[in-house]
């Protein structure tokens, strides 16, 4: 997690080893990242991902992230998400 501005944090990566996927670890990692963003004072968190990462996009949607307009011009980004953080 890094701050893009005082109110916006960016989740830069979520990685779960292939042999450990499907056990809820990714949701726990995202929750920890959201907690870290709140601790930094952010009121929202954004992220980007690729089209081929179907499971990741489903995870973010399930966790309350909404697809939104691009917030960066990363050459690998094809989908952008945002979530408002509540304390």
MIVEX-320960 format. One record per residue (C-alpha): x, y, z; residue in three letters. Coordinates in Angstrom, 3 decimals, decimal comma, always signed. Layout:
N
+----------+----------+----------+-----+
|        u |        v |        w | res |
+----------+----------+----------+-----+
|        X |        Y |        Z | ala |
...
+----------+----------+----------+-----+
REM end
This chain:
87
+----------+----------+----------+-----+
|        u |        v |        w | res |
+----------+----------+----------+-----+
|   +0,000 |   +0,000 |   +0,000 | unk |
|   +1,248 |   +3,451 |   -0,844 | unk |
|   -0,312 |   +6,889 |   -0,650 | unk |
|   -1,061 |   +8,600 |   -3,947 | unk |
|   -2,286 |  +11,685 |   -2,101 | unk |
|   -3,314 |  +12,287 |   +1,528 | unk |
|   -6,768 |  +10,758 |   +0,972 | unk |
|   -5,998 |   +7,979 |   -1,533 | unk |
|   -4,004 |   +4,802 |   -1,039 | unk |
|   -3,077 |   +2,417 |   -3,819 | unk |
|   -2,959 |   -1,338 |   -3,415 | unk |
|   -0,032 |   -2,250 |   -5,630 | unk |
|   +0,079 |   -6,051 |   -5,406 | unk |
|   -1,714 |   -9,039 |   -3,948 | unk |
|   +0,029 |  -12,345 |   -4,454 | unk |
|   -0,833 |  -15,733 |   -3,010 | unk |
|   +1,343 |  -18,704 |   -3,901 | unk |
|   -0,462 |  -20,964 |   -6,337 | unk |
|   -0,527 |  -23,910 |   -3,938 | unk |
|   -2,250 |  -21,826 |   -1,272 | unk |
|   -4,939 |  -20,192 |   -3,388 | unk |
|   -8,619 |  -20,786 |   -2,707 | unk |
|   -8,248 |  -20,744 |   +1,082 | unk |
|   -9,220 |  -17,135 |   +1,831 | unk |
|   -5,707 |  -15,749 |   +2,073 | unk |
|   -6,164 |  -13,127 |   -0,629 | unk |
|   -9,154 |  -11,606 |   +1,169 | unk |
|   -7,104 |  -11,474 |   +4,373 | unk |
|   -4,244 |   -9,748 |   +2,552 | unk |
|   -6,599 |   -7,177 |   +1,027 | unk |
|   -8,196 |   -6,536 |   +4,451 | unk |
|   -4,728 |   -5,982 |   +5,940 | unk |
|   -3,897 |   -3,581 |   +3,111 | unk |
|   -7,134 |   -1,677 |   +3,761 | unk |
|   -6,239 |   -1,447 |   +7,463 | unk |
|   -2,788 |   -0,123 |   +6,517 | unk |
|   -4,394 |   +2,456 |   +4,205 | unk |
|   -6,695 |   +3,620 |   +7,011 | unk |
|   -3,700 |   +3,885 |   +9,362 | unk |
|   -2,069 |   +6,163 |   +6,788 | unk |
|   -5,181 |   +8,365 |   +6,857 | unk |
|   -6,615 |   +7,343 |   +3,486 | unk |
|  -10,361 |   +7,483 |   +2,933 | unk |
|  -10,260 |   +5,455 |   -0,264 | unk |
|   -8,144 |   +2,777 |   -1,859 | unk |
|   -7,585 |   +2,192 |   -5,563 | unk |
|   -5,929 |   -0,563 |   -7,581 | unk |
|   -5,441 |   -1,772 |  -11,109 | unk |
|   -5,270 |   -5,217 |  -12,631 | unk |
|   -5,163 |   -7,035 |  -15,956 | unk |
|   -7,994 |   -8,580 |  -17,953 | unk |
|   -6,536 |  -12,091 |  -17,712 | unk |
|   -6,620 |  -12,015 |  -13,894 | unk |
|  -10,274 |  -13,052 |  -13,782 | unk |
|  -10,102 |  -14,410 |  -10,221 | unk |
|   -8,514 |  -11,183 |   -8,959 | unk |
|  -11,236 |   -9,055 |  -10,520 | unk |
|  -13,890 |  -11,311 |   -8,970 | unk |
|  -12,168 |  -11,041 |   -5,580 | unk |
|  -12,105 |   -7,241 |   -5,685 | unk |
|  -15,772 |   -7,081 |   -6,690 | unk |
|  -16,697 |   -9,513 |   -3,897 | unk |
|  -14,798 |   -7,314 |   -1,398 | unk |
|  -16,717 |   -4,187 |   -2,366 | unk |
|  -14,453 |   -2,640 |   -4,988 | unk |
|  -16,156 |   -0,919 |   -7,906 | unk |
|  -14,651 |   -0,658 |  -11,353 | unk |
|  -13,812 |   +2,952 |  -12,107 | unk |
|  -12,006 |   +5,235 |  -14,546 | unk |
|   -8,224 |   +4,855 |  -14,803 | unk |
|   -6,157 |   +6,463 |  -12,055 | unk |
|   -2,819 |   +5,738 |  -13,732 | unk |
|   -1,313 |   +4,951 |  -17,098 | unk |
|   +0,453 |   +1,716 |  -16,177 | unk |
|   +1,017 |   -0,191 |  -19,391 | unk |
|   -0,176 |   -3,455 |  -17,816 | unk |
|   -3,340 |   -1,977 |  -16,265 | unk |
|   -6,586 |   -2,811 |  -18,036 | unk |
|   -9,102 |   -2,525 |  -15,172 | unk |
|   -9,172 |   -0,009 |  -12,328 | unk |
|  -11,034 |   -0,371 |   -9,032 | unk |
|  -11,869 |   +1,880 |   -6,107 | unk |
|  -13,287 |   +1,383 |   -2,642 | unk |
|  -14,261 |   +3,940 |   -0,039 | unk |
|  -12,814 |   +3,045 |   +3,332 | unk |
|  -14,942 |   +3,491 |   +6,423 | unk |
|  -13,436 |   +3,585 |   +9,880 | unk |
+----------+----------+----------+-----+
REM end
